[in-house]
């Protein structure tokens, strides 16, 4: 009888621990879905950016060197030129674990009235997979669409430093993330700037990645300059978006890192919990579930409003340096 009781007690304990694990996995750090509609607080148009996203995702999987990415690149360049920006292509060949791959960074120039450059960066390719179709609606797609809309908002000229909208190729690893198998475009572009003697002209860099999640949770970037982070987080709070810009921090290797290593003030704006919980993130990130129904125009709007209003404050701080 004692054995039966003991066995039952152990089974109950195991079930309780299992239930607690499931609860913590699903609910700890759980996020709320952004509202379906938001009143814009800048000229940035989230729904219009979402229309661009539909077109980008419509090209299908877009790994580096693919025909689909070439079509996507043509669309990006066309939209940047329609917005009046001067466009440059930075082509190079990357040595990858799968052999040489042709890659192209795209630069849209908003010409400024003052010397110096601020870079807004993102990657526009998707990760390479052969066993399933990865369209990267959030990871690669959301920021591509966001940058296209930002080009329309900024226009061909601005007061202050020039703004470069930089679309990086080859951010994703082809096999396994290492120093050599990742960040191909940003690493190559930093080398290009240094060789051209123009790296000193870059005064700040803001990278955006995975910002379309309907459950928007952007963490602080561990290692970012405190002044740059404070401007963006204070701006989010001022606009009423404080719940989407979290107090917790993470260090995530992304296209801002090659710039930071060269002494350029750089920050990464990224939502690295794709979905409403850590469990959903594991199910969504780098899987066939990264589809457009999990991306929301309101999230694009929030990040667009914040960065649009933060840029003049970044300018003002740089003027004090």
Secondary structure, 3 states (H helix, E strand, C coil): CHHHHHHHHHHHHHHHHHHHHHHHHHHCCCCCCCCCCCCCCCCCCHHHHHHHHHHHHHCCCCCCCCHHHHHHHHHHHHHHHHCCCEEEEEEEEEEECCEEEEEEEEEEEEEEEEEEEEEEEEECCCCCCCCCCCCCHHHHHHHHHHHHHHHHHHCCEEEEEEEEEEEECCCCCCCCCCCCCCCHHHHHHHHHHHHCCCHHHEEEEEEEECCCECCCCEEEECCCCHHHHHHHHHHHHHCCCHHHEEEEEECCCCCCHHHHHCCCCEEEEECCCCCCCHHHHHHHCCCCCCCHHHECHHHHHHHHHHHHHHHHHHHHHHHHC
